[in-house]
Amino acid sequence: MKTERKKLWIAVGIILLLAGAVVFWPKGQNTSQKVAHKDIYFCPMHPTYTSDKPGICPICQMKLEKRETPTESTQRTSPTGPGTKGKERKILYWTDPMIPGYKASGPGKSPMGMDLIPVYEEEENEAAGTSVEGHASVSLTYPKQHLIGIKTEKVSVRRLTKAIRAVGTVAHDTELYQTQSEYLQAIAAFKHAEASGFSEIIEQSRAVVDAIRLRLIHMGFHEGLIEELEQKNQPDESLLIVETGPVWVYAQIYQYELPYVEVGTPVQVTLPSFPQETFEGMVRAVDPMVDMMTRTVRIRIQIKDAKGVLKPDMFVNACMDIDLGVVLAVPQEAVFHTGERDIVFVDSGKGVFEPRPVTLGTEAEGYDEIKSGLKEDEVVVTNGNFLLDSESRLKAAIEGGPAQ
């Protein structure tokens, strides 16, 4: 009797187990087959436009890109290596690349109507690796970079040439001519005083010579030109009447150009009235004074005029090509001027852009010389800096850094 009752309870238990499996088993699920999904293609510049097949955007003619499902995205970007097989990436939040700092807890549309993009934990950790005061590293997915219009270029070593252009006139300098005459006369008087043997007359004559010499230096005549004047022993008549031979041209350069112009710098001079003529010469003197009103400095150029076409007070154009040598340089578009410092965004790879302070040198031919802060072959951003700077500052502020 007991044996029969035991068999009955066992049979009831088996029936209950089978009934539970039927109730809780997902309906219509087939474990041997994957659920099919439909591919969707979108325009990176106009994410609201979608298509069920590849092609081009009818708005901007850009190639459509396939929108990945969360499964595909995880499989494509899952880390590889020992102990990481099958490991899924953790999504920290969802964001809109056009709204720096915008975060959402799940997928959907941004306030601008664009599809939100996931930001993964490892991307956030990589982006937090380096920062400068007021700026933090930024992590951007490829679609976000494409949307912002990020462009990059390698830091390179190149030879730079800076062209300094100035407007000048053919000299007609009666004051300098008169001062030269007075100086030569004072030297002659000093020599006569020395021959007389009277010390008092000698000292007075020497004082006159020194005073006029100082006036010549103040007018831009350096020691070398004064020695030439003494050897010729006659004032320079080309300061008054221009004939065939050496001609003086006076031009003005800005004070920030002074480091590049010195005595001996080659110059090319052209005239609007004789566009086919080019006159070769060099800088013979640089005035020691800066004009208070224009913040310019006068340079004295001596050129050759074999045909005698130049006339006093003619307007001319002067050009000096300054060889700056071989330097480390980046395009000027790569440098972001914050007001207190100059920074560039370095592409560190894996979508991470690092803000880097740099020290600039000369600006020439669309490039900035880099004194410090970068190395050759590093990759810097040349387009999209404004949005990168905004997101970098906002991220630094959120993380507690003082945005400046």
C-alpha positions in Angstrom: 0.0 0.0 0.0 2.8 2.4 0.9 4.7 1.6 -2.2 1.6 2.4 -4.4 1.2 5.8 -2.6 4.9 6.6 -3.1 4.6 5.9 -6.9 1.5 8.1 -7.0 3.3 11.2 -5.5 6.3 10.7 -7.9 3.9 10.8 -10.8 2.2 13.9 -9.5 5.6 15.7 -9.2 6.6 14.8 -12.7 3.3 16.2 -14.1 3.7 19.5 -12.1 7.3 20.0 -13.5 6.1 19.5 -17.1 3.2 21.9 -16.6 5.6 24.6 -15.2 7.9 24.2 -18.2 5.0 24.7 -20.6 3.8 27.8 -18.7 7.1 29.6 -18.4 8.7 28.6 -21.7 8.9 31.7 -24.0 6.3 31.4 -26.8 7.5 31.3 -30.3 11.2 31.3 -29.4 13.6 29.2 -31.4 17.0 28.9 -29.8 18.6 27.6 -33.0 17.7 30.7 -35.0 18.6 34.4 -34.6 15.9 37.1 -34.9 16.3 38.8 -38.3 16.5 42.6 -38.3 16.4 45.1 -41.1 19.5 47.2 -42.0 19.1 50.9 -41.7 21.4 53.4 -43.4 21.8 57.1 -42.4 23.6 60.3 -43.4 26.3 61.4 -40.9 25.6 65.0 -41.7 21.8 64.6 -41.6 21.1 61.8 -39.2 17.3 62.3 -39.5 17.5 61.0 -43.1 17.4 57.2 -43.2 17.1 54.5 -45.9 16.8 50.7 -46.0 19.6 50.3 -48.5 23.0 51.9 -49.1 23.3 55.0 -51.3 23.9 58.7 -51.1 22.2 61.5 -49.1 19.9 63.5 -51.4 20.6 66.6 -49.3 24.5 66.7 -49.2 25.4 63.9 -51.6 27.4 62.2 -48.8 27.7 58.4 -48.7 25.2 56.8 -46.3 26.5 54.7 -43.4 25.1 51.6 -41.9 23.5 52.2 -38.5 24.8 49.4 -36.2 22.6 47.6 -33.7 23.7 47.5 -30.1 24.8 43.9 -30.6 26.9 44.7 -33.7 28.4 47.7 -32.0 29.4 45.6 -29.0 30.8 42.8 -31.1 32.8 45.3 -33.3 34.4 47.1 -30.4 34.7 44.4 -27.7 38.2 44.1 -26.3 40.2 41.2 -27.4 42.9 39.2 -25.7 43.2 36.7 -22.8 40.4 36.9 -20.4 38.3 39.3 -22.5 36.6 37.0 -24.9 32.9 37.8 -25.1 33.2 40.7 -22.7 30.7 43.5 -23.4 31.5 47.2 -23.3 29.6 49.2 -20.6 27.7 52.2 -21.9 28.0 55.1 -19.5 25.6 57.5 -21.1 24.2 58.7 -24.5 25.1 62.0 -26.0 24.5 64.4 -29.0 27.9 65.4 -30.6 26.4 68.8 -31.5 25.5 69.6 -27.9 28.7 69.5 -25.8 28.1 68.0 -22.4 24.6 66.7 -23.1 24.0 63.4 -21.5 21.0 61.0 -21.5 20.5 57.7 -19.6 19.3 55.8 -22.7 19.0 55.9 -26.5 16.6 58.2 -28.3 16.5 61.7 -29.8 18.4 64.8 -28.6 16.7 68.2 -28.2 18.0 68.9 -31.7 16.2 65.9 -33.1 19.4 63.8 -33.7 20.0 60.2 -32.8 21.9 59.9 -29.5 25.3 58.2 -29.6 26.6 55.9 -26.8 29.7 56.8 -24.8 31.5 53.7 -23.4 33.4 53.4 -20.2 36.8 52.7 -21.7 36.4 55.8 -24.0 35.7 58.0 -21.0 38.7 56.5 -19.1 41.1 57.1 -22.1 39.8 60.7 -22.5 40.4 61.4 -18.9 44.1 60.5 -19.1 45.5 63.9 -19.9 44.4 67.5 -19.5 45.6 71.0 -19.0 44.2 73.7 -16.8 40.7 74.6 -18.0 40.7 71.9 -20.6 40.2 68.1 -20.5 40.8 65.4 -23.1 37.8 64.6 -25.3 36.7 61.2 -26.7 34.8 61.2 -30.0 33.5 58.3 -31.9 34.1 58.2 -35.6 30.5 59.2 -36.5 30.8 62.2 -34.1 34.2 63.2 -35.7 32.6 63.0 -39.1 29.6 65.0 -38.0 31.8 67.8 -36.4 34.1 67.8 -39.5 37.3 66.9 -37.7 40.4 67.2 -39.9 44.0 66.4 -38.9 47.5 66.9 -40.1 51.0 65.7 -39.0 53.4 68.0 -37.3 56.3 68.4 -39.7 59.8 70.0 -40.0 59.8 72.5 -42.9 61.7 75.5 -44.2 59.8 78.7 -43.8 60.2 82.1 -45.6 58.6 85.2 -44.3 57.9 88.1 -46.7 58.1 91.6 -45.3 56.6 94.2 -47.5 56.8 98.0 -47.0 56.0 101.2 -48.8 58.7 103.7 -49.3 59.9 106.8 -51.2 63.0 107.6 -53.2 65.1 109.8 -50.8 65.2 113.6 -51.0 66.9 114.3 -47.6 68.3 117.8 -47.4 68.7 117.6 -43.7 70.9 114.5 -43.8 73.0 116.1 -46.6 73.5 119.2 -44.6 74.5 117.2 -41.5 77.1 115.3 -43.5 78.5 118.5 -44.8 78.8 119.9 -41.2 80.4 116.8 -40.0 83.1 116.9 -42.7 83.7 120.6 -42.0 84.0 119.9 -38.2 86.6 117.1 -38.9 88.6 119.5 -41.0 88.5 122.2 -38.3 89.6 119.6 -35.7 92.6 118.7 -37.8 93.6 122.4 -38.0 93.2 122.8 -34.2 95.5 119.8 -33.7 98.1 121.5 -35.9 97.8 124.7 -33.9 98.8 123.0 -30.7 96.3 124.9 -28.5 94.6 122.4 -26.2 91.6 124.5 -25.5 90.8 124.9 -29.3 91.5 121.1 -29.8 88.9 120.2 -27.1 86.3 122.6 -28.5 86.8 121.2 -32.0 86.6 117.6 -30.8 83.3 118.4 -28.9 81.8 119.8 -32.2 82.8 116.7 -34.1 81.3 114.4 -31.4 78.1 116.3 -31.3 77.5 116.2 -35.1 78.6 112.5 -35.1 75.9 111.8 -32.5 73.3 113.6 -34.6 74.2 111.4 -37.6 73.8 108.2 -35.5 70.4 109.6 -34.3 69.4 110.0 -37.9 70.1 106.4 -38.6 73.7 106.5 -39.8 75.7 103.7 -38.1 79.4 103.6 -37.6 80.1 101.9 -40.9 78.3 104.5 -42.9 80.1 107.3 -41.0 83.4 105.7 -41.9 82.4 105.6 -45.5 81.5 109.3 -45.4 84.9 110.1 -43.9 86.8 108.1 -46.6 84.8 109.9 -49.4 85.2 113.2 -47.7 82.1 114.6 -49.4 78.4 114.5 -48.6 76.2 112.1 -50.6 74.7 114.0 -53.5 72.2 111.2 -54.2 70.3 112.4 -51.2 69.4 115.5 -53.3 69.7 114.6 -57.0 69.1 111.1 -58.3 71.2 110.0 -61.2 72.4 106.7 -62.5 74.1 104.8 -59.8 73.3 104.0 -56.1 69.9 105.4 -55.0 68.6 105.8 -51.4 65.1 104.5 -50.6 63.4 105.1 -47.3 60.8 102.6 -46.1 58.8 102.0 -42.9 58.5 98.6 -41.2 56.5 97.7 -38.1 58.3 97.3 -34.8 57.3 93.6 -34.6 59.2 93.0 -37.9 62.5 94.4 -36.5 63.9 91.0 -35.5 63.9 89.9 -39.1 65.4 93.0 -40.7 69.1 94.0 -40.3 71.9 95.7 -42.2 72.7 93.6 -45.2 69.2 92.2 -45.7 68.5 91.8 -49.5 65.6 93.9 -50.9 63.7 94.0 -54.1 62.1 97.4 -55.0 59.3 97.9 -57.6 57.4 100.9 -58.9 53.7 101.1 -59.8 54.7 103.3 -62.7 57.3 100.8 -64.0 55.9 97.4 -63.1 58.3 95.7 -65.5 61.3 97.0 -63.6 62.8 95.4 -60.5 65.6 97.1 -58.6 67.9 95.0 -56.4 69.5 96.4 -53.3 70.0 95.9 -49.6 69.3 97.5 -46.2 72.1 99.9 -45.3 70.8 101.3 -42.0 67.9 100.9 -39.5 66.9 104.0 -37.6 67.3 103.7 -33.8 64.0 105.5 -33.1 60.4 104.2 -33.3 57.7 106.6 -34.6 55.3 107.3 -31.7 52.2 107.6 -33.9 52.6 104.7 -36.4 54.8 102.4 -34.3 57.1 101.9 -37.3 60.8 102.2 -37.9 62.5 103.7 -40.9 65.0 101.6 -42.8 67.4 103.0 -45.4 67.8 100.9 -48.5 70.4 101.5 -51.2 69.5 100.1 -54.7 71.0 100.3 -58.2 69.3 102.3 -60.9 71.4 101.7 -64.1 68.7 103.3 -66.3 68.1 106.4 -64.2 64.4 106.0 -64.1 64.0 106.9 -60.4 63.2 110.4 -59.2 63.2 112.0 -55.7 60.1 111.4 -53.7 58.8 108.6 -56.0 56.6 106.0 -54.2 58.0 102.5 -54.3 57.2 99.0 -53.0 59.9 97.1 -51.1 59.9 93.4 -50.4 62.3 91.4 -48.2 62.2 87.6 -48.2 63.5 86.4 -44.9 64.8 82.8 -44.6 63.6 81.5 -41.2 65.4 78.2 -41.6 64.1 74.7 -41.0 61.7 74.6 -38.1 59.0 72.5 -36.5 55.7 73.9 -37.7 51.9 73.3 -37.7 49.2 74.9 -39.8 47.9 78.1 -38.2 44.4 76.5 -38.2 45.7 73.9 -35.7 46.4 76.5 -33.0 43.6 77.6 -30.7 44.2 81.0 -29.0 42.5 81.0 -25.6 43.7 84.4 -24.6 46.1 83.2 -21.9 47.7 80.4 -23.7 48.0 78.7 -27.1 46.8 75.1 -27.4 46.4 72.4 -30.0 44.4 69.2 -29.9 46.5 66.2 -30.5 44.9 63.1 -31.9 46.2 60.4 -29.5 44.4 57.6 -31.4 41.2 55.6 -30.5 39.1 58.7 -30.8 40.9 60.6 -28.0 41.9 64.2 -28.5 44.3 65.7 -26.0 44.6 69.4 -25.4 48.3 70.4 -25.5 49.7 73.8 -24.6 52.4 75.0 -27.1 54.9 77.8 -27.3 54.8 79.6 -30.7 57.6 81.2 -32.7 57.4 82.8 -36.1 54.3 82.9 -38.2 54.9 82.5 -41.9 53.3 81.0 -45.1 50.2 79.9 -43.2 52.2 78.0 -40.5 53.2 78.6 -36.9 56.6 77.7 -35.7 56.5 75.4 -32.6 59.1 76.2 -30.0 57.8 73.6 -27.5 54.9 71.3 -26.8 54.9 69.0 -29.9 57.1 66.5 -31.6 57.5 65.7 -35.2 54.9 63.3 -36.7 52.3 63.9 -34.0 48.8 64.4 -35.4 47.0 67.7 -34.6 43.5 68.8 -35.4 43.2 71.5 -38.1 39.4 71.7 -38.4 36.8 71.4 -35.7 38.9 73.0 -32.9 36.0 75.3 -31.8 33.7 72.5 -30.9 36.5 70.5 -29.4 37.5 73.5 -27.3 33.8 73.9 -26.1 33.4 70.3 -25.2 36.9 70.2 -23.6 36.1 73.3 -21.4 32.7 71.9 -20.4 34.1 68.6 -19.5 36.8 70.2 -17.4 34.2 72.3 -15.6 32.0 69.3 -14.9 35.0 67.4 -13.5 35.8 70.3 -11.2 38.6 72.0 -13.3 38.4 75.8 -13.5 37.3 76.6 -17.0 39.2 79.7 -18.2 
